Amino acid sequence: MSFENLQKYLIFFSYLGKHYKGVQSQTRRIPTFETIGVKTVKEDKSIQIQLEKAFNRLLPKPKNEIKVGISSRTDAGVNALINSCQLSLAHPIEGCYYIPSHIVKTANDYFLNHNQSIILRRVVPVHHMFVAVLHALSRTYVYRIAVVKKPIHSKTDVDLTSLLPIDELYRCLPVCSPQGYLDIAKMQEVCDLFIGTHDFTSFRSPQIRDTRPSERTIYECFLRFIPDTYLNGCDPAYKNIDIIEIVIKGKSFLYNQVRRMVGALIAVGKGKNTVEEIRSFLHEPGSGKGKIIVPPPDGLYLANIEYDTNGLYI
Amino acid sequence: MSFENLQKYLIFFSYLGKHYKGVQSQTRRIPTFETIGVKTVKEDKSIQIQLEKAFNRLLPKPKNEIKVGISSRTDAGVNALINSCQLSLAHPIEGCYYIPSHIVKTANDYFLNHNQSIILRRVVPVHHMFVAVLHALSRTYVYRIAVVKKPIHSKTDVDLTSLLPIDELYRCLPVCSPQGYLDIAKMQEVCDLFIGTHDFTSFRSPQIRDTRPSERTIYECFLRFIPDTYLNGCDPAYKNIDIIEIVIKGKSFLYNQVRRMVGALIAVGKGKNTVEEIRSFLHEPGSGKGKIIVPPPDGLYLANIEYDTNGLYI
């Protein structure tokens, strides 16, 4: 299929992952009785499907099939301050193109009317050779931890959820320690270890077969403290916790690698692993495989994607 | 039904209202074909039903029917940092009572496992004469407004949603004005007008028949500015907005009264109403009825309930 007036766009959007099965649309095979066979259906609960539904509301209706190409995969429950995709649109009127602000408004109206936790940010016309996944220079992830301020020796002492501000529910990981704080100095040592190019085999899923190279480059890795003001002005539950964010920036990551890096950092912060152990996981690739707890998706945000704007933006 | 070892509890809990049809369980009448009649079912999407489901998980199973009495009604979409209810529990073992921390843990485990946006905070044993709705001394509401920092002349200029941090979606009201700010001094004048005892007929719903007295006492009414730090440490969208919270404290309120008070404050802030107009709405009860826009529930939080702890706590 070819259209004279096909325009490609780079689209930036944000979402909360809690009620979605990830960004990518999944196809599901359902047994059917009629043919004693199976049929393949697209799962409704992905960000991709919601984006495509929203773009199908464009008026006048585009002449081509709406299909977005996501730049950065995120799992079920993972949030994004920014993710991106490319989309080609063929305007039905010769010589006409869709205005970016019209695309933004149409999509956000659809999301609000359908109670979706997705916001369209910005639409940028790009060269037809542009591919969102390929032209991304880096991805930055942030993991939010809510450190409970009082010493808790076992999780049965106190129900951690009962201490969490309601605004932070499913948006951070509540963490407790016998000391009532994490060993930040040691966590910062581990952050420094991660920076640079390493074989991250130890930070691979032991279950999932993945034959891609396991060498990855980490550009930045650091801890950030959110000031101890009330983040929601009125919720006294913010007094119970300190919010710490772990920031990790790299070109690309292995499946669940960011979360395993966070898991290692938390384990060191709690004193369950030593800095030396994490160093050996990196230096002897695979030695730590399966030894790191994967924290839940709730606290994870894809926070930024950098693009090379040279030549491909129009 | 009477039980020897029936213990009454005052229970505090928080929730996000977006995916619920309000705090109170609604019964719905469904036509049935079998009897050409109707049957009454309890709606599943209320906070009350979720609380009752959670308490039904208590082990050992209570001997009495689980029925909570909510202290403060909130509409669909309204959030609560704190709401409260009373609950009586008859332990099946003679002379035994449920330990508060066990009730908290059981409920929060249920909510997390069922993706509910509810947190149980605290359980306090109370005298059997205690009634949560009656013994509340005051209720404090907070309404969050996200003021878009740049001048916007009409909503078609810019899609307001596209400027909102994803963490604030459905948790505040995005507001724009031709000046790019609200007239805070005039809003503060209106806050002062509201304080004290007034006939709030002008702030009543014109649709709903309600014969209760319309005189209400406002203890506190003020604006609060959330410091211009990144509330979520990493989301640059916080640069687009100023968060202002309107705090309103009273003993009790008419249906939608708080939201109409907020609507009046915003209208004055934008220059759509004068302080004098709002004053006349108060001084000539009913003169403003139907003239105030009711802002959406998303930004509204029930923030506190005060109790008289004298004698009724045990």
Interface residues (C-beta under 8 A of the other chain):
Chain A: S14 Y15 L16 K18 H19 N79 A80 L81 S101 V104 K105 N108 F111 L112 N115 S117 I119 L120 R121 R122 V142 T156 V158 D159 T161 S162 L164 P165 I166 D167 L169 Y170 R171 R224 I226 P227 T229 Y230 L231 N232 G233 C234 D235 P236 A237 I243 E245 V247 Y301 A303 N304
Chain B: S14 Y15 L16 K18 H19 N79 A80 L81 S101 V104 K105 N108 F111 L112 N115 S117 I119 L120 R121 R122 V142 R144 T156 V158 D159 T161 S162 L164 P165 I166 D167 L169 Y170 R171 R224 I226 P227 T229 Y230 L231 N232 G233 C234 D235 P236 A237 I243 E245 V247 Y301 A303 N304
